[in-house]
Amino acid sequence: MQSPQERDDPELYRRESMGAFAHEVRTPLTSIKMVMELARRQSQDGELLLDSELAGMLRSSVDDLQRLADDLQEASRLERGRFTLSTGPCELGAVIDTARQALENLQLDGRPDSFIEGLWDGAALARAIVGFAQSANRIGDGSGVVKLEALRGPDSAEIVLTSGRRNASLKAISADAGFSFFRSRQLVLAMGGSVHCERAERFATFRVVLPLRERESAGE
């Protein structure tokens, strides 16, 4: 089982996030190298000759690199306090619908139990939910279905994303959770929230806690 230090040590998360980024950036780079080699083989004079299929593969790989670079820049700006988040308000059900539409080949199964509104950045929160869902499926059971629960408490809202079934042998979150997990965690922390994780073989659950107290103090 994870110790409190493993769950809460920011240096551990920083190291694992860099490991995740380094691993993920290799995939599009490898693809680009492969495209270049295939394009060279198709040419008779040694120049690169891209047909429509190879050009499409190249564009896709470059887009993946751009996305990773953007995510890393956002994470860096968040860590340095140079990323300004909107204070909303936003409604959690609408945020979840936005996340659901952004997910490809992945289903979010569940909705909030009631109307929940808070002073959060809706666009950033949707991106965080997407990242957590992708990561849960990746290190969970990989079924393509992630269970979602969203509950309102007296002082906070909770979003729980789960893939797989819990078993006894819990282990730590590591780089194989994917860079999306670490970027999503930073977004939630920047909104004053917290992220609590449990992971085992073919199981992952992320509980995201977002404060409601600012809204309540404003006269809810």
Buried (B, 14 or more C-beta within 10 A) or exposed (E): EBEEEBBEEEEBBBEBBBBBBEEBBEEBEEBBEBBBEBBEEEEEEEEBBBEEEBEEBBEBBBEBBEBBEEBBEBBEBBBEEEBEBBEBEBBBBEBBBBBBEEBEEBBBEBBBEEEBBBBBBBEBBBBBBBBBBBBBBBBBBEEEBBBBBBBBEEEBBBBBBBBBEEEEEBBBBBBBBBBBBBBBBBBBBBBBBBBEBBBBEBBBBBBBBBBBBBBEEEEE
